[in-house]
Amino acid sequence: MALARNRRSNSGADYWPGFVDAMATLLLVIIFLLSIFMVTQFFLNQEISGKDTILGRLNSEIAELSELLALERAGSRSIEENLAALQDSLATTESERASLQGLLDDVRTGNQDAENQNSALALDLDDERNISLQALAQVELLNQQIAALRRQLGALESALNASESRDQESQSRISDLGQRLNIALAQRVQELASYRSDFFGRLRAILSQRADIEIVGDRFVFQSEVLFGTGANAINRQGQEELNKLANALQELEQQIPNEINWVLRVDGHTDTRPIQSVQFPSNWELSSARAIAVVQHLILRGVPARRLVAAGFGEFQPIDDGTTEEAFRHNRRIELKLTER
């Protein structure tokens, strides 16, 4: 040491050992600081990792809540569609429809509250579940009502089938009765035709000597001049004699025709186209009707039952000759007699 001091004293001041000591101390301080930094970094990483884990859990819970919200929204939309379909099919059940509309409003209100109030999401989900349960209960009730309606429809369909079966039986009976009625009517028509033929034969034999009485089809045609004067409805003597013969023939015919044949003798009055315009007869309608009634009244006085007689006036509207000559006018002024069925 003395030698060293001598050397130092000889060489001047030596700073290197102090510098080395200072550098060693500084290195130790740096190593210490690095150790503290590493420890601090480790704890910070642990803390950050824990917070990331917590944040992940929070994100997972938020995702689950979002899925639950989507499921509830889908369930709500499904319920709305089911309720709408039930409302369409059961339009007559007004009370149920009003209840379902209220439920739909509640569901929509719950959905809006869930969107506007994220902080109260769990409570809104519970409310929507309760509403869904109520709606499902209503749907079940409506399904039961639909089933009851279907049973009623089945009963009605069975009753309708039974009614259709009875209708078919009735139709067959009606058809059979119709055929029988047609046969009976045909027989009556044939009988009436035979009596009409006999009646025509007798009248033809009685009135064959007169040229002013014609047979046109199934009618006897008396020219008005045979029975009436010009513009009058009083039957003259010659006409009374002819009508008396007709009345006798009708009385004999009535005794022969069965009572179930409802026959009548129709008396039709006709005029020509020239208007009369008198005080007693303002038009040809009145004149033709009055002449037909006069014939009927005379036959009744001669013993023909009134229920077997019909009077009708046609005026100038049923001509048998469209000419404008005096001969055509004479043809159209007539009384027609037709034996027919009422």
C-alpha positions in Angstrom: 0.0 0.0 0.0 2.8 2.3 0.8 4.2 1.4 -2.6 0.9 2.2 -4.2 0.7 5.5 -2.4 4.1 6.2 -3.5 3.1 5.3 -7.1 0.1 7.5 -6.8 2.0 10.2 -5.3 4.5 9.7 -7.9 2.1 9.6 -10.9 -0.4 12.2 -9.6 -4.1 11.7 -8.7 -5.7 8.3 -9.9 -9.5 8.5 -10.4 -10.2 5.1 -12.0 -11.2 3.1 -9.0 -13.7 5.7 -8.0 -15.1 5.7 -11.4 -15.3 1.9 -11.4 -17.1 2.0 -8.1 -19.5 4.7 -9.3 -20.3 2.7 -12.5 -20.8 -0.5 -10.4 -23.2 1.3 -8.1 -25.0 2.9 -11.1 -25.3 -0.6 -12.7 -26.7 -2.0 -9.5 -29.2 0.8 -9.3 -30.2 0.3 -13.0 -30.6 -3.5 -12.4 -32.7 -2.7 -9.3 -34.8 -0.3 -11.3 -35.2 -2.9 -14.1 -36.2 -5.5 -11.6 -38.8 -3.2 -10.1 -40.0 -2.3 -13.7 -40.3 -6.0 -14.6 -42.2 -6.8 -11.4 -44.4 -3.8 -12.0 -44.9 -4.9 -15.6 -45.8 -8.4 -14.5 -48.4 -7.2 -12.1 -49.8 -4.7 -14.7 -50.1 -7.6 -17.2 -51.9 -9.7 -14.6 -54.3 -6.8 -13.9 -54.9 -6.1 -17.6 -55.4 -9.8 -18.3 -58.0 -10.0 -15.5 -59.8 -6.9 -16.8 -59.8 -8.4 -20.3 -61.3 -11.6 -18.9 -64.0 -9.6 -17.1 -64.6 -7.5 -20.3 -65.0 -10.8 -22.3 -67.5 -12.1 -19.8 -69.4 -8.8 -20.0 -69.4 -9.0 -23.8 -70.5 -12.6 -23.7 -73.3 -11.7 -21.3 -74.3 -8.8 -23.5 -74.3 -11.1 -26.6 -76.5 -13.6 -24.7 -78.9 -10.9 -23.7 -79.0 -9.7 -27.3 -79.8 -13.2 -28.5 -82.5 -13.5 -25.8 -84.0 -10.2 -27.0 -83.9 -11.3 -30.6 -85.6 -14.6 -29.7 -88.3 -12.7 -27.7 -88.8 -10.3 -30.6 -89.1 -13.3 -33.0 -91.6 -14.9 -30.6 -93.5 -11.6 -30.4 -93.7 -11.4 -34.2 -94.9 -15.1 -34.4 -97.5 -14.3 -31.8 -98.6 -11.3 -33.8 -99.0 -13.3 -36.9 -100.9 -16.0 -35.1 -103.2 -13.5 -33.6 -103.8 -11.7 -36.9 -104.7 -15.0 -38.6 -107.1 -15.9 -35.7 -108.6 -12.4 -36.0 -109.3 -13.0 -39.7 -110.9 -16.4 -39.2 -113.0 -15.4 -36.1 -114.2 -12.0 -37.2 -117.5 -12.5 -35.4 -115.9 -12.9 -31.9 -115.5 -9.3 -31.2 -114.6 -9.6 -27.5 -111.7 -12.0 -28.2 -110.4 -9.8 -31.0 -110.5 -6.8 -28.7 -108.6 -8.8 -26.0 -106.0 -9.9 -28.6 -105.6 -6.4 -29.9 -104.9 -5.2 -26.3 -102.3 -8.0 -26.0 -100.7 -6.9 -29.3 -100.5 -3.3 -28.0 -98.9 -4.6 -24.8 -96.3 -6.6 -26.8 -95.5 -3.6 -29.0 -95.2 -1.4 -26.0 -92.9 -3.9 -24.4 -90.7 -4.0 -27.5 -90.5 -0.3 -27.6 -89.6 -0.1 -24.0 -86.9 -2.7 -24.4 -85.3 -0.7 -27.3 -85.5 2.6 -25.4 -84.5 1.4 -22.0 -81.5 -0.9 -22.1 -80.9 -0.5 -18.4 -84.2 -2.2 -17.7 -83.8 -5.0 -20.2 -84.3 -7.9 -17.8 -87.6 -6.5 -16.5 -88.9 -5.9 -20.0 -88.0 -9.5 -21.0 -90.0 -10.8 -18.0 -93.0 -8.6 -19.0 -92.8 -9.9 -22.6 -92.7 -13.5 -21.3 -95.8 -12.9 -19.2 -97.5 -11.3 -22.2 -96.5 -14.2 -24.4 -97.9 -16.7 -21.9 -101.2 -14.7 -21.8 -101.3 -14.7 -25.6 -100.6 -18.4 -25.8 -103.5 -18.9 -23.3 -105.7 -16.9 -25.6 -104.6 -18.8 -28.6 -105.3 -22.1 -26.8 -108.8 -20.8 -25.9 -109.4 -19.7 -29.5 -108.2 -23.1 -30.7 -110.7 -24.7 -28.5 -113.4 -22.5 -29.9 -112.3 -23.3 -33.4 -112.5 -27.0 -32.6 -116.0 -26.5 -31.2 -117.0 -24.6 -34.4 -115.6 -27.4 -36.5 -117.7 -29.9 -34.5 -120.7 -27.8 -35.1 -119.9 -27.5 -38.8 -119.6 -31.3 -38.9 -123.0 -31.7 -37.3 -124.5 -29.2 -39.7 -122.9 -31.0 -42.6 -124.3 -34.3 -41.4 -127.7 -32.6 -41.1 -127.3 -31.1 -44.6 -126.5 -34.5 -46.0 -129.5 -36.0 -44.4 -131.6 -33.1 -45.7 -130.2 -33.6 -49.2 -131.0 -37.3 -49.0 -134.6 -36.4 -47.9 -134.8 -33.8 -50.7 -133.7 -36.4 -53.3 -136.4 -38.8 -52.0 -138.9 -35.9 -52.2 -137.7 -35.0 -55.7 -138.2 -38.6 -56.8 -141.7 -38.6 -55.2 -142.5 -35.2 -56.8 -141.3 -36.5 -60.2 -143.5 -39.6 -59.8 -146.4 -37.4 -58.8 -145.7 -35.1 -61.6 -145.7 -37.9 -64.1 -149.0 -39.2 -62.6 -150.4 -35.6 -62.7 -149.3 -35.2 -66.3 -151.0 -38.5 -67.2 -154.1 -37.4 -65.4 -154.1 -34.0 -67.1 -153.5 -35.6 -70.4 -156.5 -37.9 -69.8 -158.6 -34.8 -68.7 -157.5 -33.0 -71.8 -158.4 -35.9 -74.0 -161.8 -36.1 -72.3 -162.3 -32.4 -72.6 -161.2 -32.6 -76.3 -163.7 -35.4 -76.9 -166.5 -33.4 -75.2 -165.4 -30.3 -77.2 -165.6 -32.3 -80.4 -169.1 -33.5 -79.4 -170.1 -29.9 -78.6 -168.7 -28.6 -81.9 -170.6 -31.4 -83.7 -173.9 -30.5 -82.1 -173.4 -26.7 -82.7 -172.3 -27.4 -86.3 -175.5 -29.4 -86.8 -177.6 -26.7 -85.2 -176.0 -23.7 -86.9 -175.0 -25.3 -90.2 -177.8 -23.6 -92.1 -176.4 -20.1 -91.3 -173.7 -18.7 -93.6 -172.9 -15.8 -91.2 -171.7 -18.1 -88.5 -168.2 -19.5 -89.1 -166.0 -22.1 -87.5 -162.4 -20.9 -87.1 -160.1 -23.5 -85.5 -161.6 -24.3 -82.1 -164.0 -21.3 -82.1 -167.5 -20.5 -83.3 -167.6 -17.0 -84.8 -170.9 -15.0 -84.8 -170.9 -11.9 -86.9 -172.1 -9.0 -84.8 -174.9 -8.2 -87.2 -176.5 -11.6 -86.3 -176.8 -10.6 -82.7 -176.7 -6.8 -82.4 -177.6 -3.7 -84.1 -175.1 -1.1 -85.2 -173.3 0.4 -82.2 -175.6 -1.4 -79.7 -175.2 -4.2 -77.2 -178.9 -5.3 -77.1 -179.4 -8.7 -78.6 -182.0 -8.8 -81.4 -184.7 -11.4 -81.8 -182.7 -13.4 -84.4 -179.7 -13.4 -82.1 -181.8 -14.6 -79.2 -183.0 -17.5 -81.2 -179.5 -18.5 -82.1 -178.3 -18.1 -78.5 -181.2 -20.2 -77.3 -180.0 -23.1 -79.4 -176.5 -22.6 -78.0 -177.9 -22.6 -74.5 -179.7 -25.9 -75.0 -176.6 -27.5 -76.4 -174.5 -26.3 -73.4 -177.1 -27.6 -70.9 -177.0 -31.0 -72.5 -173.2 -30.9 -72.6 -173.0 -30.0 -68.9 -174.9 -33.1 -67.9 -172.5 -35.3 -69.8 -169.1 -33.8 -68.7 -167.9 -35.0 -65.3 -167.9 -32.4 -62.5 -164.1 -32.8 -62.0 -163.5 -31.4 -65.5 -163.5 -27.6 -64.9 -164.7 -26.4 -68.3 -165.9 -22.9 -69.3 -167.3 -21.3 -72.4 -165.4 -18.1 -73.1 -167.3 -15.3 -74.9 -165.0 -12.8 -76.7 -166.3 -9.5 -78.1 -164.5 -7.8 -81.0 -165.0 -4.6 -83.0 -163.6 -3.1 -86.2 -161.0 -0.4 -86.1 -163.4 2.5 -86.5 -163.9 4.3 -83.2 -167.4 4.6 -81.7 -167.0 7.4 -79.2 -170.7 7.5 -78.1 -172.0 8.6 -74.7 -172.8 5.0 -73.8 -169.6 3.5 -75.2 -166.6 5.9 -75.0 -164.4 3.5 -76.9 -164.5 0.1 -78.7 -163.3 -1.5 -75.5 -166.6 -0.7 -73.7 -168.7 -1.8 -76.7 -166.9 -5.2 -77.2 -167.0 -5.9 -73.4 -170.7 -4.9 -73.2 -171.6 -7.2 -76.1 -169.7 -10.2 -74.6 -171.5 -9.6 -71.2 -174.9 -9.4 -72.9 -174.3 -12.8 -74.5 -173.3 -14.3 -71.2 -176.3 -12.8 -69.4 -178.7 -14.2 -72.0 -177.1 -17.7 -71.7 -177.5 -17.4 -67.9 -181.2 -16.5 -68.3 -181.6 -19.6 -70.5 -180.3 -21.9 -67.7 -176.5 -22.1 -68.4 -174.6 -21.9 -65.0 -172.7 -18.6 -64.6 -169.6 -20.5 -63.3 -169.3 -22.1 -66.8 -169.2 -18.7 -68.6 -166.5 -16.1 -69.1 -166.9 -12.7 -70.9 -163.9 -10.7 -72.4 -163.7 -7.6 -74.6 -160.8 -7.1 -77.0 -162.0 -4.0 -78.8 -160.4 -3.6 -82.2 -157.0 -5.1 -81.2 -157.5 -8.7 -82.3 -158.6 -8.4 -86.0 -158.9 -11.5 -88.3 -158.9 -9.4 -91.4 -156.3 -6.6 -91.8 -158.1 -4.9 -94.7 -159.8 -1.6 -94.7 -162.8 -2.5 -96.8 -166.4 -2.8 -95.6 -166.1 -6.6 -95.9 -163.0 -6.6 -93.7 -164.7 -4.4 -91.1 -167.7 -6.8 -91.1 -165.4 -9.8 -90.5 -163.7 -8.1 -87.6 -167.1 -7.2 -85.8 -167.8 -10.5 -84.2 -168.5 -12.6 -81.1 -166.3 -15.7 -80.6 -167.2 -18.7 -78.5 -164.5 -21.1 -77.3 -165.0 -24.2 -75.1 -161.9 -24.4 -72.9 -160.7 -25.4 -69.5 -160.4 -22.9 -66.7 
